[in-house]
Amino acid sequence: MAQLHMLSYKLEDLQFFNKLDKPGQVQLENNFSFSVNYNQDNTRCMAKLYQCVKDKSDGPDHKFFVSVELVGVFEIAGAVTDEDKRDFHVMCYQQLFPYGEMLAKQVCAAGGMPAFQLLRQRMNPD
């Protein structure tokens, strides 16, 4: 089995606004995408995570919005099978998500929502 090691990550985009009128509970919705792309010889891959949380509203103007977009670069040692790629998809997410969560949490805390947390998505190799 091939081995996967995270080399680095980069924050590509982080957006936040909190225009809520008063403190309290707000209904939120979550959008999420995650992809992994490999170089030609399968020695490296790049994972891209995008997660967005916003208030549920009927109109186009939201009162709360936070999004984070991260790219992680991973090194692969050993021959890569299709099964390895399925496993690596989950492993890349598990290694990259905590950085996005930390960045979003820090910004939200500074913006008056100290208890905010991104929702960790359930991932499986299939």
SEMARSE-330955 format. One record per atom (N, C-alpha, C): x negated, y, z; residue in one letter. Coordinates in steps of 0.2 Angstrom, whole numbers, padded with zeros to 4 digits, always signed. Example, Ala and Ser with C-alpha at 12.3 -4.5 7.8 and 13.67 -1.06 7.14 Angstrom:
# SEMARSE-330955
-0066-0028+0039A;-0062-0022+0039A;-0066-0016+0039A;-0064-0011+0035S;-0068-0005+0036S;-0064+0000+0039S;
END
This chain:
# SEMARSE-330955
-0004-0006+0000M;+0000+0000+0000M;-0004+0006+0000M;-0002+0011-0004A;-0006+0017-0004A;-0005+0021+0002A;-0009+0026+0003Q;-0009+0030+0009Q;-0008+0038+0007Q;-0004+0041+0011L;-0002+0048+0010L;-0005+0053+0015L;-0008+0058+0013H;-0010+0063+0018H;-0009+0070+0016H;-0006+0074+0020M;-0004+0081+0019M;-0011+0085+0019M;-0012+0089+0014L;-0018+0093+0013L;-0016+0100+0015L;-0010+0103+0013S;-0009+0110+0015S;-0001+0111+0013S;+0001+0116+0016Y;+0008+0119+0014Y;+0007+0126+0013Y;+0012+0129+0009K;+0013+0136+0007K;+0020+0138+0008K;+0021+0143+0011L;+0028+0146+0012L;+0028+0150+0005L;+0033+0148+0001E;+0035+0152-0005E;+0040+0158-0004E;+0045+0156+0000D;+0050+0161+0001D;+0053+0160+0008D;+0055+0166+0011L;+0058+0166+0017L;+0063+0172+0017L;+0069+0171+0018Q;+0074+0176+0018Q;+0079+0176+0024Q;+0080+0181+0027F;+0084+0182+0033F;+0088+0188+0033F;+0094+0188+0035F;+0098+0193+0038F;+0103+0191+0043F;+0105+0195+0048N;+0110+0194+0053N;+0114+0201+0053N;+0120+0201+0050K;+0124+0206+0051K;+0131+0205+0055K;+0130+0200+0059L;+0136+0198+0063L;+0137+0203+0068L;+0144+0205+0069D;+0146+0210+0073D;+0145+0210+0080D;+0146+0203+0082K;+0145+0202+0090K;+0142+0195+0091K;+0139+0194+0096P;+0136+0187+0098P;+0142+0183+0099P;+0141+0176+0097G;+0146+0171+0098G;+0145+0166+0093G;+0149+0161+0092Q;+0149+0156+0088Q;+0151+0158+0081Q;+0148+0155+0076V;+0149+0157+0069V;+0149+0150+0065V;+0154+0149+0060Q;+0154+0143+0056Q;+0148+0144+0051Q;+0144+0139+0051L;+0138+0139+0046L;+0139+0133+0041L;+0136+0135+0035E;+0135+0129+0030E;+0128+0129+0028E;+0126+0123+0026N;+0119+0121+0025N;+0118+0119+0017N;+0114+0122+0014N;+0112+0119+0007N;+0104+0117+0007N;+0103+0112+0003F;+0097+0108+0004F;+0094+0105-0002F;+0088+0106-0004S;+0085+0102-0010S;+0078+0100-0008S;+0076+0095-0011F;+0069+0092-0009F;+0067+0088-0015F;+0061+0089-0018S;+0058+0085-0023S;+0051+0084-0022S;+0049+0079-0025V;+0041+0077-0025V;+0039+0075-0032V;+0034+0079-0034N;+0031+0078-0041N;+0024+0075-0040N;+0022+0071-0045Y;+0015+0068-0045Y;+0011+0070-0050Y;+0004+0070-0049N;+0000+0072-0055N;-0001+0066-0059N;-0004+0066-0065Q;-0004+0061-0070Q;-0007+0054-0067Q;-0013+0055-0063D;-0016+0049-0060D;-0014+0047-0053D;-0008+0050-0051N;-0005+0048-0044N;-0010+0048-0039N;-0015+0053-0039T;-0019+0054-0033T;-0017+0060-0029T;-0012+0064-0031R;-0009+0070-0027R;-0002+0070-0029R;+0002+0073-0025C;+0009+0075-0026C;+0010+0082-0023C;+0015+0085-0025M;+0018+0091-0023M;+0025+0090-0021M;+0027+0092-0015A;+0033+0092-0012A;+0036+0099-0011A;+0042+0100-0013K;+0046+0106-0013K;+0052+0106-0009K;+0052+0109-0003L;+0058+0109+0001L;+0061+0116+0001L;+0068+0116+0000Y;+0072+0122+0000Y;+0078+0121+0005Y;+0079+0125+0010Q;+0085+0124+0014Q;+0087+0131+0016Q;+0094+0132+0015C;+0097+0138+0016C;+0103+0137+0021C;+0104+0141+0026V;+0110+0141+0030V;+0113+0148+0030V;+0120+0148+0029K;+0123+0154+0029K;+0130+0153+0032K;+0133+0159+0034D;+0140+0159+0037D;+0145+0157+0032D;+0150+0153+0034K;+0155+0151+0029K;+0160+0157+0028K;+0160+0160+0022S;+0165+0165+0021S;+0168+0164+0014S;+0173+0167+0013D;+0177+0166+0007D;+0174+0171+0001D;+0171+0176+0003G;+0168+0181-0001G;+0161+0180-0003G;+0158+0184-0007P;+0151+0184-0009P;+0146+0187-0004P;+0149+0191+0001D;+0145+0195+0006D;+0145+0191+0012D;+0139+0188+0014H;+0138+0184+0020H;+0136+0189+0025H;+0137+0187+0032K;+0135+0191+0037K;+0129+0188+0041K;+0127+0181+0039F;+0121+0178+0041F;+0119+0174+0036F;+0112+0174+0035F;+0109+0170+0030F;+0102+0169+0032F;+0099+0163+0031V;+0092+0161+0032V;+0090+0156+0027V;+0085+0157+0023S;+0083+0152+0019S;+0075+0151+0019S;+0073+0145+0018V;+0065+0144+0018V;+0064+0140+0012V;+0058+0141+0009E;+0056+0137+0003E;+0049+0136+0004E;+0047+0130+0005L;+0040+0127+0006L;+0038+0123+0001L;+0031+0123-0001V;+0028+0118-0005V;+0022+0115-0001V;+0022+0108-0001G;+0017+0104+0002G;+0013+0101-0003G;+0006+0100-0002V;+0002+0097-0006V;-0001+0091-0002V;+0000+0085-0006F;-0002+0079-0002F;-0007+0075-0006F;-0012+0071-0003E;-0017+0067-0006E;-0015+0060-0006E;-0016+0056-0011I;-0014+0049-0011I;-0020+0045-0012I;-0021+0040-0007A;-0027+0035-0008A;-0024+0028-0010A;-0026+0025-0015G;-0024+0018-0017G;-0020+0018-0023G;-0018+0012-0025A;-0014+0012-0031A;-0007+0013-0029A;-0003+0017-0032V;+0004+0019-0031V;+0009+0015-0035V;+0014+0011-0031T;+0019+0008-0034T;+0025+0012-0034T;+0031+0010-0037D;+0037+0013-0037D;+0040+0013-0030D;+0039+0008-0026E;+0041+0007-0019E;+0037+0012-0015E;+0031+0013-0016D;+0027+0018-0013D;+0030+0025-0014D;+0032+0027-0020K;+0034+0033-0022K;+0041+0034-0018K;+0045+0029-0017R;+0051+0030-0013R;+0050+0032-0006R;+0045+0028-0003D;+0043+0029+0004D;+0039+0036+0005D;+0035+0038+0000F;+0032+0044+0000F;+0037+0050+0000F;+0043+0049-0004H;+0048+0054-0004H;+0050+0056+0003H;+0051+0051+0007V;+0054+0052+0014V;+0048+0054+0018V;+0042+0052+0017M;+0036+0054+0022M;+0034+0061+0020M;+0035+0063+0014C;+0033+0070+0012C;+0038+0075+0016C;+0044+0073+0016Y;+0050+0077+0019Y;+0048+0077+0027Y;+0047+0071+0030Q;+0046+0071+0037Q;+0040+0075+0039Q;+0035+0076+0035Q;+0029+0080+0036Q;+0030+0087+0035Q;+0034+0089+0030L;+0035+0096+0028L;+0040+0100+0032L;+0045+0096+0033F;+0051+0099+0037F;+0049+0103+0043F;+0045+0100+0048P;+0044+0104+0054P;+0041+0111+0053P;+0037+0112+0048Y;+0034+0119+0046Y;+0040+0123+0044Y;+0045+0121+0040G;+0050+0125+0038G;+0055+0127+0044G;+0056+0122+0048E;+0060+0123+0054E;+0057+0128+0059E;+0050+0127+0060M;+0047+0132+0064M;+0047+0139+0062M;+0046+0140+0055L;+0046+0147+0052L;+0053+0150+0053L;+0058+0146+0051A;+0065+0149+0051A;+0067+0150+0059A;+0065+0146+0063K;+0067+0147+0070K;+0064+0153+0073K;+0057+0155+0071Q;+0054+0161+0073Q;+0057+0167+0071Q;+0059+0167+0064V;+0062+0173+0061V;+0069+0174+0064V;+0073+0169+0065C;+0080+0169+0068C;+0079+0172+0075C;+0075+0169+0079A;+0074+0171+0086A;+0073+0179+0086A;+0068+0181+0082A;+0067+0188+0082A;+0073+0192+0079A;+0077+0189+0076G;+0083+0192+0073G;+0090+0192+0078G;+0089+0189+0084G;+0094+0189+0088G;+0098+0182+0089G;+0095+0177+0086M;+0098+0170+0086M;+0093+0165+0089M;+0091+0166+0095P;+0085+0162+0098P;+0087+0154+0098P;+0093+0152+0098A;+0095+0145+0098A;+0095+0142+0091A;+0094+0145+0086F;+0095+0143+0079F;+0090+0137+0078F;+0092+0132+0074Q;+0088+0127+0072Q;+0091+0124+0065Q;+0086+0123+0060L;+0088+0120+0054L;+0090+0113+0055L;+0095+0111+0051L;+0097+0104+0051L;+0093+0099+0048L;+0090+0094+0051R;+0086+0089+0048R;+0090+0084+0044R;+0088+0084+0038Q;+0092+0079+0033Q;+0090+0072+0034Q;+0095+0068+0033R;+0094+0061+0034R;+0091+0059+0027R;+0085+0056+0027M;+0082+0053+0021M;+0081+0046+0021M;+0082+0043+0015N;+0080+0036+0015N;+0077+0034+0008N;+0073+0029+0008P;+0069+0028+0001P;+0073+0027-0005P;+0080+0025-0004D;+0084+0024-0009D;+0087+0030-0012D;
END
